[in-house]
Amino acid sequence: MQAAELDLVAATPVNHLWPQLVERLGSDRAVQAARQALDLQAMRGQPSTLPVLLVETCGVGLVERAQLRAATGLPLPEESAGLLLFSKRQDALQLVWVEAGAAGEFKPRSDSPV
């Protein structure tokens, strides 16, 4: 995925992308898609990147935290484990912080800012 394909400036921060993804795919498949994005971050990412999950296709990629912060103003501490959900169709994004859980468990934190 090319960074230019994500129009972060035009995207509106929302809180409904994760619930929509779970409703559409089911909990297990939505968690699997999120894990794939987090695995990409673990394998190819840097502390300066954040994994992205495209909600329409479940495609994954990486975005620079500084680019996301500049485009949206969202708080992105370097040490936080997070996942950016992005919907091209809705021009929407949701930042989900991830809690450390049992091995292989994906658990969005309830205090995610967006």
PDB file as gemmi writes it, atoms N, CA and C in Angstrom:
CRYST1    1.000    1.000    1.000  90.00  90.00  90.00 P 1                      
ATOM      1  N   MET A   1       0.840  -1.164   0.000  1.00  0.00           N  
ATOM      2  CA  MET A   1       0.000   0.000   0.000  1.00  0.00           C  
ATOM      3  C   MET A   1       0.887   1.229   0.000  1.00  0.00           C  
ATOM      4  N   GLN A   2       0.596   2.172  -0.846  1.00  0.00           N  
ATOM      5  CA  GLN A   2       1.331   3.424  -0.908  1.00  0.00           C  
ATOM      6  C   GLN A   2       0.723   4.411   0.074  1.00  0.00           C  
ATOM      7  N   ALA A   3       1.561   5.181   0.762  1.00  0.00           N  
ATOM      8  CA  ALA A   3       1.068   6.169   1.714  1.00  0.00           C  
ATOM      9  C   ALA A   3       0.149   7.171   1.033  1.00  0.00           C  
ATOM     10  N   ALA A   4       0.422   7.473  -0.226  1.00  0.00           N  
ATOM     11  CA  ALA A   4      -0.399   8.434  -0.955  1.00  0.00           C  
ATOM     12  C   ALA A   4      -1.833   7.940  -1.134  1.00  0.00           C  
ATOM     13  N   GLU A   5      -2.063   6.646  -1.037  1.00  0.00           N  
ATOM     14  CA  GLU A   5      -3.403   6.099  -1.200  1.00  0.00           C  
ATOM     15  C   GLU A   5      -4.298   6.384   0.002  1.00  0.00           C  
ATOM     16  N   LEU A   6      -3.717   6.698   1.134  1.00  0.00           N  
ATOM     17  CA  LEU A   6      -4.487   6.992   2.331  1.00  0.00           C  
ATOM     18  C   LEU A   6      -4.593   8.502   2.489  1.00  0.00           C  
ATOM     19  N   ASP A   7      -5.776   9.039   2.302  1.00  0.00           N  
ATOM     20  CA  ASP A   7      -5.974  10.475   2.480  1.00  0.00           C  
ATOM     21  C   ASP A   7      -6.314  10.721   3.945  1.00  0.00           C  
ATOM     22  N   LEU A   8      -5.272  10.774   4.756  1.00  0.00           N  
ATOM     23  CA  LEU A   8      -5.458  10.906   6.198  1.00  0.00           C  
ATOM     24  C   LEU A   8      -6.063  12.244   6.588  1.00  0.00           C  
ATOM     25  N   VAL A   9      -5.749  13.288   5.840  1.00  0.00           N  
ATOM     26  CA  VAL A   9      -6.259  14.620   6.158  1.00  0.00           C  
ATOM     27  C   VAL A   9      -7.774  14.663   6.001  1.00  0.00           C  
ATOM     28  N   ALA A  10      -8.296  14.029   4.963  1.00  0.00           N  
ATOM     29  CA  ALA A  10      -9.735  14.061   4.695  1.00  0.00           C  
ATOM     30  C   ALA A  10     -10.520  13.101   5.584  1.00  0.00           C  
ATOM     31  N   ALA A  11      -9.846  12.133   6.193  1.00  0.00           N  
ATOM     32  CA  ALA A  11     -10.531  11.117   6.994  1.00  0.00           C  
ATOM     33  C   ALA A  11     -11.014  11.697   8.322  1.00  0.00           C  
ATOM     34  N   THR A  12     -12.185  11.274   8.722  1.00  0.00           N  
ATOM     35  CA  THR A  12     -12.782  11.715   9.978  1.00  0.00           C  
ATOM     36  C   THR A  12     -12.535  10.658  11.054  1.00  0.00           C  
ATOM     37  N   PRO A  13     -12.024  11.060  12.221  1.00  0.00           N  
ATOM     38  CA  PRO A  13     -11.870  10.102  13.325  1.00  0.00           C  
ATOM     39  C   PRO A  13     -13.244   9.666  13.839  1.00  0.00           C  
ATOM     40  N   VAL A  14     -13.420   8.361  13.978  1.00  0.00           N  
ATOM     41  CA  VAL A  14     -14.699   7.794  14.427  1.00  0.00           C  
ATOM     42  C   VAL A  14     -14.433   6.693  15.447  1.00  0.00           C  
ATOM     43  N   ASN A  15     -15.498   6.189  16.025  1.00  0.00           N  
ATOM     44  CA  ASN A  15     -15.395   5.082  16.989  1.00  0.00           C  
ATOM     45  C   ASN A  15     -16.109   3.826  16.530  1.00  0.00           C  
ATOM     46  N   HIS A  16     -16.610   3.775  15.310  1.00  0.00           N  
ATOM     47  CA  HIS A  16     -17.450   2.657  14.907  1.00  0.00           C  
ATOM     48  C   HIS A  16     -16.802   1.659  13.941  1.00  0.00           C  
ATOM     49  N   LEU A  17     -15.581   1.874  13.495  1.00  0.00           N  
ATOM     50  CA  LEU A  17     -15.005   0.967  12.498  1.00  0.00           C  
ATOM     51  C   LEU A  17     -14.741  -0.431  13.051  1.00  0.00           C  
ATOM     52  N   TRP A  18     -14.218  -0.521  14.267  1.00  0.00           N  
ATOM     53  CA  TRP A  18     -13.957  -1.850  14.838  1.00  0.00           C  
ATOM     54  C   TRP A  18     -15.263  -2.614  15.043  1.00  0.00           C  
ATOM     55  N   PRO A  19     -16.296  -2.020  15.663  1.00  0.00           N  
ATOM     56  CA  PRO A  19     -17.554  -2.766  15.797  1.00  0.00           C  
ATOM     57  C   PRO A  19     -18.142  -3.166  14.440  1.00  0.00           C  
ATOM     58  N   GLN A  20     -18.042  -2.316  13.430  1.00  0.00           N  
ATOM     59  CA  GLN A  20     -18.538  -2.666  12.102  1.00  0.00           C  
ATOM     60  C   GLN A  20     -17.770  -3.844  11.512  1.00  0.00           C  
ATOM     61  N   LEU A  21     -16.453  -3.840  11.708  1.00  0.00           N  
ATOM     62  CA  LEU A  21     -15.634  -4.933  11.193  1.00  0.00           C  
ATOM     63  C   LEU A  21     -16.002  -6.251  11.873  1.00  0.00           C  
ATOM     64  N   VAL A  22     -16.181  -6.211  13.177  1.00  0.00           N  
ATOM     65  CA  VAL A  22     -16.567  -7.415  13.926  1.00  0.00           C  
ATOM     66  C   VAL A  22     -17.942  -7.895  13.479  1.00  0.00           C  
ATOM     67  N   GLU A  23     -18.859  -6.974  13.263  1.00  0.00           N  
ATOM     68  CA  GLU A  23     -20.201  -7.352  12.816  1.00  0.00           C  
ATOM     69  C   GLU A  23     -20.163  -7.988  11.427  1.00  0.00           C  
ATOM     70  N   ARG A  24     -19.340  -7.433  10.545  1.00  0.00           N  
ATOM     71  CA  ARG A  24     -19.278  -7.932   9.172  1.00  0.00           C  
ATOM     72  C   ARG A  24     -18.542  -9.269   9.068  1.00  0.00           C  
ATOM     73  N   LEU A  25     -17.409  -9.408   9.775  1.00  0.00           N  
ATOM     74  CA  LEU A  25     -16.568 -10.601   9.640  1.00  0.00           C  
ATOM     75  C   LEU A  25     -16.775 -11.633  10.737  1.00  0.00           C  
ATOM     76  N   GLY A  26     -17.293 -11.208  11.845  1.00  0.00           N  
ATOM     77  CA  GLY A  26     -17.330 -12.059  13.026  1.00  0.00           C  
ATOM     78  C   GLY A  26     -16.086 -11.775  13.856  1.00  0.00           C  
ATOM     79  N   SER A  27     -16.173 -12.066  15.118  1.00  0.00           N  
ATOM     80  CA  SER A  27     -15.096 -11.741  16.055  1.00  0.00           C  
ATOM     81  C   SER A  27     -13.775 -12.417  15.697  1.00  0.00           C  
ATOM     82  N   ASP A  28     -13.810 -13.704  15.410  1.00  0.00           N  
ATOM     83  CA  ASP A  28     -12.567 -14.438  15.141  1.00  0.00           C  
ATOM     84  C   ASP A  28     -11.829 -13.908  13.915  1.00  0.00           C  
ATOM     85  N   ARG A  29     -12.563 -13.682  12.837  1.00  0.00           N  
ATOM     86  CA  ARG A  29     -11.921 -13.208  11.603  1.00  0.00           C  
ATOM     87  C   ARG A  29     -11.448 -11.759  11.734  1.00  0.00           C  
ATOM     88  N   ALA A  30     -12.187 -10.922  12.468  1.00  0.00           N  
ATOM     89  CA  ALA A  30     -11.759  -9.542  12.682  1.00  0.00           C  
ATOM     90  C   ALA A  30     -10.472  -9.512  13.508  1.00  0.00           C  
ATOM     91  N   VAL A  31     -10.411 -10.333  14.530  1.00  0.00           N  
ATOM     92  CA  VAL A  31      -9.201 -10.423  15.353  1.00  0.00           C  
ATOM     93  C   VAL A  31      -8.033 -10.951  14.527  1.00  0.00           C  
ATOM     94  N   GLN A  32      -8.285 -11.927  13.673  1.00  0.00           N  
ATOM     95  CA  GLN A  32      -7.223 -12.459  12.810  1.00  0.00           C  
ATOM     96  C   GLN A  32      -6.684 -11.357  11.880  1.00  0.00           C  
ATOM     97  N   ALA A  33      -7.560 -10.552  11.315  1.00  0.00           N  
ATOM     98  CA  ALA A  33      -7.124  -9.457  10.446  1.00  0.00           C  
ATOM     99  C   ALA A  33      -6.282  -8.450  11.229  1.00  0.00           C  
ATOM    100  N   ALA A  34      -6.713  -8.134  12.442  1.00  0.00           N  
ATOM    101  CA  ALA A  34      -5.949  -7.206  13.281  1.00  0.00           C  
ATOM    102  C   ALA A  34      -4.580  -7.782  13.621  1.00  0.00           C  
ATOM    103  N   ARG A  35      -4.532  -9.065  13.921  1.00  0.00           N  
ATOM    104  CA  ARG A  35      -3.256  -9.722  14.227  1.00  0.00           C  
ATOM    105  C   ARG A  35      -2.302  -9.666  13.040  1.00  0.00           C  
ATOM    106  N   GLN A  36      -2.829  -9.820  11.830  1.00  0.00           N  
ATOM    107  CA  GLN A  36      -1.977  -9.746  10.651  1.00  0.00           C  
ATOM    108  C   GLN A  36      -1.337  -8.371  10.522  1.00  0.00           C  
ATOM    109  N   ALA A  37      -2.093  -7.327  10.792  1.00  0.00           N  
ATOM    110  CA  ALA A  37      -1.530  -5.974  10.751  1.00  0.00           C  
ATOM    111  C   ALA A  37      -0.465  -5.799  11.836  1.00  0.00           C  
ATOM    112  N   LEU A  38      -0.743  -6.306  13.021  1.00  0.00           N  
ATOM    113  CA  LEU A  38       0.231  -6.206  14.111  1.00  0.00           C  
ATOM    114  C   LEU A  38       1.472  -7.045  13.822  1.00  0.00           C  
ATOM    115  N   ASP A  39       1.291  -8.187  13.165  1.00  0.00           N  
ATOM    116  CA  ASP A  39       2.439  -9.017  12.768  1.00  0.00           C  
ATOM    117  C   ASP A  39       3.314  -8.286  11.752  1.00  0.00           C  
ATOM    118  N   LEU A  40       2.684  -7.573  10.819  1.00  0.00           N  
ATOM    119  CA  LEU A  40       3.454  -6.788   9.852  1.00  0.00           C  
ATOM    120  C   LEU A  40       4.297  -5.742  10.573  1.00  0.00           C  
ATOM    121  N   GLN A  41       3.712  -5.095  11.567  1.00  0.00           N  
ATOM    122  CA  GLN A  41       4.465  -4.111  12.355  1.00  0.00           C  
ATOM    123  C   GLN A  41       5.643  -4.792  13.049  1.00  0.00           C  
ATOM    124  N   ALA A  42       5.422  -5.968  13.601  1.00  0.00           N  
ATOM    125  CA  ALA A  42       6.486  -6.681  14.308  1.00  0.00           C  
ATOM    126  C   ALA A  42       7.604  -7.112  13.355  1.00  0.00           C  
ATOM    127  N   MET A  43       7.236  -7.509  12.129  1.00  0.00           N  
ATOM    128  CA  MET A  43       8.233  -8.011  11.182  1.00  0.00           C  
ATOM    129  C   MET A  43       8.940  -6.901  10.404  1.00  0.00           C  
ATOM    130  N   ARG A  44       8.215  -5.900   9.971  1.00  0.00           N  
ATOM    131  CA  ARG A  44       8.775  -4.891   9.070  1.00  0.00           C  
ATOM    132  C   ARG A  44       8.723  -3.471   9.603  1.00  0.00           C  
ATOM    133  N   GLY A  45       8.011  -3.273  10.704  1.00  0.00           N  
ATOM    134  CA  GLY A  45       7.810  -1.929  11.223  1.00  0.00           C  
ATOM    135  C   GLY A  45       8.988  -1.410  12.021  1.00  0.00           C  
ATOM    136  N   GLN A  46       8.882  -0.173  12.351  1.00  0.00           N  
ATOM    137  CA  GLN A  46       9.857   0.534  13.180  1.00  0.00           C  
ATOM    138  C   GLN A  46       9.085   1.177  14.330  1.00  0.00           C  
ATOM    139  N   PRO A  47       9.788   1.681  15.348  1.00  0.00           N  
ATOM    140  CA  PRO A  47       9.064   2.405  16.400  1.00  0.00           C  
ATOM    141  C   PRO A  47       8.315   3.623  15.855  1.00  0.00           C  
ATOM    142  N   SER A  48       8.726   4.109  14.697  1.00  0.00           N  
ATOM    143  CA  SER A  48       8.093   5.293  14.113  1.00  0.00           C  
ATOM    144  C   SER A  48       6.884   4.961  13.230  1.00  0.00           C  
ATOM    145  N   THR A  49       6.533   3.671  13.115  1.00  0.00           N  
ATOM    146  CA  THR A  49       5.399   3.299  12.270  1.00  0.00           C  
ATOM    147  C   THR A  49       4.258   2.706  13.098  1.00  0.00           C  
ATOM    148  N   LEU A  50       3.100   2.683  12.481  1.00  0.00           N  
ATOM    149  CA  LEU A  50       1.904   2.128  13.093  1.00  0.00           C  
ATOM    150  C   LEU A  50       1.239   1.230  12.051  1.00  0.00           C  
ATOM    151  N   PRO A  51       0.759   0.049  12.449  1.00  0.00           N  
ATOM    152  CA  PRO A  51       0.089  -0.815  11.469  1.00  0.00           C  
ATOM    153  C   PRO A  51      -1.282  -0.255  11.100  1.00  0.00           C  
ATOM    154  N   VAL A  52      -1.661  -0.472   9.838  1.00  0.00           N  
ATOM    155  CA  VAL A  52      -2.950  -0.017   9.318  1.00  0.00           C  
ATOM    156  C   VAL A  52      -3.717  -1.235   8.811  1.00  0.00           C  
ATOM    157  N   LEU A  53      -4.989  -1.281   9.123  1.00  0.00           N  
ATOM    158  CA  LEU A  53      -5.883  -2.313   8.613  1.00  0.00           C  
ATOM    159  C   LEU A  53      -6.977  -1.620   7.809  1.00  0.00           C  
ATOM    160  N   LEU A  54      -7.050  -1.928   6.517  1.00  0.00           N  
ATOM    161  CA  LEU A  54      -8.109  -1.383   5.670  1.00  0.00           C  
ATOM    162  C   LEU A  54      -9.373  -2.201   5.904  1.00  0.00           C  
ATOM    163  N   VAL A  55     -10.415  -1.563   6.388  1.00  0.00           N  
ATOM    164  CA  VAL A  55     -11.580  -2.324   6.836  1.00  0.00           C  
ATOM    165  C   VAL A  55     -12.377  -2.941   5.696  1.00  0.00           C  
ATOM    166  N   GLU A  56     -12.356  -2.369   4.504  1.00  0.00           N  
ATOM    167  CA  GLU A  56     -13.124  -2.957   3.403  1.00  0.00           C  
ATOM    168  C   GLU A  56     -12.477  -4.230   2.862  1.00  0.00           C  
ATOM    169  N   THR A  57     -11.163  -4.268   2.805  1.00  0.00           N  
ATOM    170  CA  THR A  57     -10.466  -5.391   2.166  1.00  0.00           C  
ATOM    171  C   THR A  57      -9.637  -6.230   3.130  1.00  0.00           C  
ATOM    172  N   CYS A  58      -9.452  -5.759   4.343  1.00  0.00           N  
ATOM    173  CA  CYS A  58      -8.562  -6.368   5.338  1.00  0.00           C  
ATOM    174  C   CYS A  58      -7.112  -6.338   4.858  1.00  0.00           C  
ATOM    175  N   GLY A  59      -6.800  -5.427   3.948  1.00  0.00           N  
ATOM    176  CA  GLY A  59      -5.419  -5.206   3.563  1.00  0.00           C  
ATOM    177  C   GLY A  59      -4.675  -4.568   4.718  1.00  0.00           C  
ATOM    178  N   VAL A  60      -3.375  -4.788   4.770  1.00  0.00           N  
ATOM    179  CA  VAL A  60      -2.575  -4.236   5.860  1.00  0.00           C  
ATOM    180  C   VAL A  60      -1.428  -3.416   5.302  1.00  0.00           C  
ATOM    181  N   GLY A  61      -0.925  -2.521   6.104  1.00  0.00           N  
ATOM    182  CA  GLY A  61       0.205  -1.693   5.728  1.00  0.00           C  
ATOM    183  C   GLY A  61       0.756  -1.001   6.956  1.00  0.00           C  
ATOM    184  N   LEU A  62       1.675  -0.103   6.715  1.00  0.00           N  
ATOM    185  CA  LEU A  62       2.292   0.674   7.788  1.00  0.00           C  
ATOM    186  C   LEU A  62       2.197   2.153   7.433  1.00  0.00           C  
ATOM    187  N   VAL A  63       2.013   2.975   8.435  1.00  0.00           N  
ATOM    188  CA  VAL A  63       1.989   4.416   8.238  1.00  0.00           C  
ATOM    189  C   VAL A  63       2.934   5.036   9.266  1.00  0.00           C  
ATOM    190  N   GLU A  64       3.595   6.095   8.863  1.00  0.00           N  
ATOM    191  CA  GLU A  64       4.474   6.806   9.788  1.00  0.00           C  
ATOM    192  C   GLU A  64       3.637   7.530  10.837  1.00  0.00           C  
ATOM    193  N   ARG A  65       4.001   7.342  12.098  1.00  0.00           N  
ATOM    194  CA  ARG A  65       3.276   7.999  13.192  1.00  0.00           C  
ATOM    195  C   ARG A  65       3.291   9.522  13.029  1.00  0.00           C  
ATOM    196  N   ALA A  66       4.435  10.064  12.625  1.00  0.00           N  
ATOM    197  CA  ALA A  66       4.539  11.516  12.465  1.00  0.00           C  
ATOM    198  C   ALA A  66       3.592  12.017  11.382  1.00  0.00           C  
ATOM    199  N   GLN A  67       3.459  11.247  10.296  1.00  0.00           N  
ATOM    200  CA  GLN A  67       2.555  11.614   9.209  1.00  0.00           C  
ATOM    201  C   GLN A  67       1.104  11.589   9.705  1.00  0.00           C  
ATOM    202  N   LEU A  68       0.750  10.559  10.443  1.00  0.00           N  
ATOM    203  CA  LEU A  68      -0.603  10.446  10.978  1.00  0.00           C  
ATOM    204  C   LEU A  68      -0.886  11.572  11.974  1.00  0.00           C  
ATOM    205  N   ARG A  69       0.061  11.853  12.842  1.00  0.00           N  
ATOM    206  CA  ARG A  69      -0.095  12.920  13.833  1.00  0.00           C  
ATOM    207  C   ARG A  69      -0.269  14.264  13.151  1.00  0.00           C  
ATOM    208  N   ALA A  70       0.551  14.534  12.125  1.00  0.00           N  
ATOM    209  CA  ALA A  70       0.464  15.818  11.411  1.00  0.00           C  
ATOM    210  C   ALA A  70      -0.866  15.947  10.672  1.00  0.00           C  
ATOM    211  N   ALA A  71      -1.355  14.862  10.102  1.00  0.00           N  
ATOM    212  CA  ALA A  71      -2.581  14.903   9.301  1.00  0.00           C  
ATOM    213  C   ALA A  71      -3.846  14.966  10.151  1.00  0.00           C  
ATOM    214  N   THR A  72      -3.812  14.344  11.333  1.00  0.00           N  
ATOM    215  CA  THR A  72      -5.038  14.209  12.118  1.00  0.00           C  
ATOM    216  C   THR A  72      -4.996  14.892  13.477  1.00  0.00           C  
ATOM    217  N   GLY A  73      -3.805  15.104  14.009  1.00  0.00           N  
ATOM    218  CA  GLY A  73      -3.689  15.663  15.350  1.00  0.00           C  
ATOM    219  C   GLY A  73      -3.918  14.646  16.453  1.00  0.00           C  
ATOM    220  N   LEU A  74      -4.082  13.364  16.086  1.00  0.00           N  
ATOM    221  CA  LEU A  74      -4.319  12.331  17.087  1.00  0.00           C  
ATOM    222  C   LEU A  74      -3.073  12.087  17.935  1.00  0.00           C  
ATOM    223  N   PRO A  75      -3.251  11.812  19.230  1.00  0.00           N  
ATOM    224  CA  PRO A  75      -2.102  11.522  20.094  1.00  0.00           C  
ATOM    225  C   PRO A  75      -1.545  10.140  19.784  1.00  0.00           C  
ATOM    226  N   LEU A  76      -0.257  10.076  19.532  1.00  0.00           N  
ATOM    227  CA  LEU A  76       0.377   8.807  19.172  1.00  0.00           C  
ATOM    228  C   LEU A  76       1.693   8.627  19.913  1.00  0.00           C  
ATOM    229  N   PRO A  77       1.643   8.249  21.181  1.00  0.00           N  
ATOM    230  CA  PRO A  77       2.898   8.018  21.904  1.00  0.00           C  
ATOM    231  C   PRO A  77       3.693   6.893  21.247  1.00  0.00           C  
ATOM    232  N   GLU A  78       4.995   7.080  21.123  1.00  0.00           N  
ATOM    233  CA  GLU A  78       5.862   6.093  20.454  1.00  0.00           C  
ATOM    234  C   GLU A  78       5.815   4.726  21.120  1.00  0.00           C  
ATOM    235  N   GLU A  79       5.678   4.680  22.428  1.00  0.00           N  
ATOM    236  CA  GLU A  79       5.758   3.404  23.131  1.00  0.00           C  
ATOM    237  C   GLU A  79       4.434   2.633  23.133  1.00  0.00           C  
ATOM    238  N   SER A  80       3.379   3.219  22.604  1.00  0.00           N  
ATOM    239  CA  SER A  80       2.079   2.559  22.643  1.00  0.00           C  
ATOM    240  C   SER A  80       1.913   1.564  21.506  1.00  0.00           C  
ATOM    241  N   ALA A  81       1.213   0.490  21.807  1.00  0.00           N  
ATOM    242  CA  ALA A  81       0.878  -0.498  20.784  1.00  0.00           C  
ATOM    243  C   ALA A  81      -0.505  -0.142  20.263  1.00  0.00           C  
ATOM    244  N   GLY A  82      -0.561   0.192  18.999  1.00  0.00           N  
ATOM    245  CA  GLY A  82      -1.836   0.597  18.441  1.00  0.00           C  
ATOM    246  C   GLY A  82      -2.041   0.048  17.048  1.00  0.00           C  
ATOM    247  N   LEU A  83      -3.241   0.259  16.558  1.00  0.00           N  
ATOM    248  CA  LEU A  83      -3.647  -0.188  15.238  1.00  0.00           C  
ATOM    249  C   LEU A  83      -4.548   0.891  14.663  1.00  0.00           C  
ATOM    250  N   LEU A  84      -4.275   1.267  13.422  1.00  0.00           N  
ATOM    251  CA  LEU A  84      -5.111   2.242  12.744  1.00  0.00           C  
ATOM    252  C   LEU A  84      -6.062   1.499  11.816  1.00  0.00           C  
ATOM    253  N   LEU A  85      -7.345   1.665  12.040  1.00  0.00           N  
ATOM    254  CA  LEU A  85      -8.364   1.135  11.143  1.00  0.00           C  
ATOM    255  C   LEU A  85      -8.707   2.253  10.171  1.00  0.00           C  
ATOM    256  N   PHE A  86      -8.741   1.946   8.882  1.00  0.00           N  
ATOM    257  CA  PHE A  86      -8.986   2.976   7.880  1.00  0.00           C  
ATOM    258  C   PHE A  86     -10.036   2.495   6.887  1.00  0.00           C  
ATOM    259  N   SER A  87     -11.024   3.345   6.655  1.00  0.00           N  
ATOM    260  CA  SER A  87     -12.066   3.045   5.675  1.00  0.00           C  
ATOM    261  C   SER A  87     -12.004   4.087   4.565  1.00  0.00           C  
ATOM    262  N   LYS A  88     -11.615   3.655   3.369  1.00  0.00           N  
ATOM    263  CA  LYS A  88     -11.610   4.556   2.217  1.00  0.00           C  
ATOM    264  C   LYS A  88     -13.039   4.940   1.843  1.00  0.00           C  
ATOM    265  N   ARG A  89     -13.929   3.983   1.874  1.00  0.00           N  
ATOM    266  CA  ARG A  89     -15.317   4.216   1.467  1.00  0.00           C  
ATOM    267  C   ARG A  89     -15.982   5.271   2.345  1.00  0.00           C  
ATOM    268  N   GLN A  90     -15.716   5.221   3.649  1.00  0.00           N  
ATOM    269  CA  GLN A  90     -16.346   6.150   4.587  1.00  0.00           C  
ATOM    270  C   GLN A  90     -15.483   7.375   4.868  1.00  0.00           C  
ATOM    271  N   ASP A  91     -14.273   7.424   4.308  1.00  0.00           N  
ATOM    272  CA  ASP A  91     -13.314   8.478   4.656  1.00  0.00           C  
ATOM    273  C   ASP A  91     -13.225   8.628   6.174  1.00  0.00           C  
ATOM    274  N   ALA A  92     -12.969   7.493   6.827  1.00  0.00           N  
ATOM    275  CA  ALA A  92     -12.948   7.458   8.285  1.00  0.00           C  
ATOM    276  C   ALA A  92     -11.752   6.659   8.775  1.00  0.00           C  
ATOM    277  N   LEU A  93     -11.326   6.978   9.979  1.00  0.00           N  
ATOM    278  CA  LEU A  93     -10.252   6.229  10.623  1.00  0.00           C  
ATOM    279  C   LEU A  93     -10.556   6.078  12.097  1.00  0.00           C  
ATOM    280  N   GLN A  94     -10.027   5.022  12.659  1.00  0.00           N  
ATOM    281  CA  GLN A  94     -10.165   4.774  14.090  1.00  0.00           C  
ATOM    282  C   GLN A  94      -8.830   4.267  14.602  1.00  0.00           C  
ATOM    283  N   LEU A  95      -8.343   4.886  15.638  1.00  0.00           N  
ATOM    284  CA  LEU A  95      -7.110   4.462  16.286  1.00  0.00           C  
ATOM    285  C   LEU A  95      -7.492   3.599  17.476  1.00  0.00           C  
ATOM    286  N   VAL A  96      -6.984   2.369  17.487  1.00  0.00           N  
ATOM    287  CA  VAL A  96      -7.299   1.423  18.559  1.00  0.00           C  
ATOM    288  C   VAL A  96      -6.007   1.091  19.282  1.00  0.00           C  
ATOM    289  N   TRP A  97      -5.976   1.344  20.579  1.00  0.00           N  
ATOM    290  CA  TRP A  97      -4.828   0.925  21.382  1.00  0.00           C  
ATOM    291  C   TRP A  97      -5.013  -0.542  21.699  1.00  0.00           C  
ATOM    292  N   VAL A  98      -3.913  -1.253  21.781  1.00  0.00           N  
ATOM    293  CA  VAL A  98      -3.973  -2.703  21.993  1.00  0.00           C  
ATOM    294  C   VAL A  98      -3.403  -3.028  23.358  1.00  0.00           C  
ATOM    295  N   GLU A  99      -4.154  -3.816  24.120  1.00  0.00           N  
ATOM    296  CA  GLU A  99      -3.721  -4.274  25.436  1.00  0.00           C  
ATOM    297  C   GLU A  99      -2.910  -5.541  25.307  1.00  0.00           C  
ATOM    298  N   ALA A 100      -1.890  -5.657  26.110  1.00  0.00           N  
ATOM    299  CA  ALA A 100      -1.149  -6.919  26.150  1.00  0.00           C  
ATOM    300  C   ALA A 100      -2.031  -7.937  26.844  1.00  0.00           C  
ATOM    301  N   GLY A 101      -2.230  -9.052  26.194  1.00  0.00           N  
ATOM    302  CA  GLY A 101      -3.064 -10.106  26.773  1.00  0.00           C  
ATOM    303  C   GLY A 101      -2.321 -11.423  26.719  1.00  0.00           C  
ATOM    304  N   ALA A 102      -3.060 -12.495  26.794  1.00  0.00           N  
ATOM    305  CA  ALA A 102      -2.464 -13.814  26.684  1.00  0.00           C  
ATOM    306  C   ALA A 102      -1.826 -13.967  25.312  1.00  0.00           C  
ATOM    307  N   ALA A 103      -0.916 -14.890  25.183  1.00  0.00           N  
ATOM    308  CA  ALA A 103      -0.197 -15.096  23.917  1.00  0.00           C  
ATOM    309  C   ALA A 103      -1.180 -15.240  22.769  1.00  0.00           C  
ATOM    310  N   GLY A 104      -0.977 -14.424  21.734  1.00  0.00           N  
ATOM    311  CA  GLY A 104      -1.815 -14.495  20.554  1.00  0.00           C  
ATOM    312  C   GLY A 104      -3.164 -13.810  20.688  1.00  0.00           C  
ATOM    313  N   GLU A 105      -3.435 -13.193  21.824  1.00  0.00           N  
ATOM    314  CA  GLU A 105      -4.731 -12.560  22.037  1.00  0.00           C  
ATOM    315  C   GLU A 105      -4.689 -11.112  21.580  1.00  0.00           C  
ATOM    316  N   PHE A 106      -5.684 -10.684  20.848  1.00  0.00           N  
ATOM    317  CA  PHE A 106      -5.839  -9.292  20.440  1.00  0.00           C  
ATOM    318  C   PHE A 106      -6.966  -8.715  21.262  1.00  0.00           C  
ATOM    319  N   LYS A 107      -6.668  -7.627  21.955  1.00  0.00           N  
ATOM    320  CA  LYS A 107      -7.655  -7.062  22.848  1.00  0.00           C  
ATOM    321  C   LYS A 107      -7.614  -5.545  22.743  1.00  0.00           C  
ATOM    322  N   PRO A 108      -8.572  -4.918  22.007  1.00  0.00           N  
ATOM    323  CA  PRO A 108      -8.607  -3.467  21.962  1.00  0.00           C  
ATOM    324  C   PRO A 108      -8.910  -2.917  23.345  1.00  0.00           C  
ATOM    325  N   ARG A 109      -8.206  -1.855  23.712  1.00  0.00           N  
ATOM    326  CA  ARG A 109      -8.458  -1.232  25.013  1.00  0.00           C  
ATOM    327  C   ARG A 109      -9.727  -0.412  24.933  1.00  0.00           C  
ATOM    328  N   SER A 110     -10.436  -0.370  26.037  1.00  0.00           N  
ATOM    329  CA  SER A 110     -11.704   0.362  26.076  1.00  0.00           C  
ATOM    330  C   SER A 110     -11.498   1.872  26.112  1.00  0.00           C  
ATOM    331  N   ASP A 111     -10.292   2.333  26.453  1.00  0.00           N  
ATOM    332  CA  ASP A 111     -10.041   3.769  26.534  1.00  0.00           C  
ATOM    333  C   ASP A 111      -9.371   4.302  25.277  1.00  0.00           C  
ATOM    334  N   SER A 112      -9.516   3.596  24.156  1.00  0.00           N  
ATOM    335  CA  SER A 112      -8.937   4.078  22.902  1.00  0.00           C  
ATOM    336  C   SER A 112      -9.484   5.466  22.621  1.00  0.00           C  
ATOM    337  N   PRO A 113      -8.601   6.417  22.250  1.00  0.00           N  
ATOM    338  CA  PRO A 113      -9.010   7.802  22.114  1.00  0.00           C  
ATOM    339  C   PRO A 113      -9.956   8.065  20.961  1.00  0.00           C  
ATOM    340  N   VAL A 114      -9.927   7.255  19.960  1.00  0.00           N  
ATOM    341  CA  VAL A 114     -10.781   7.488  18.793  1.00  0.00           C  
ATOM    342  C   VAL A 114     -11.477   6.201  18.436  1.00  0.00           C  
TER     343      VAL A 114                                                      
END                                                                             
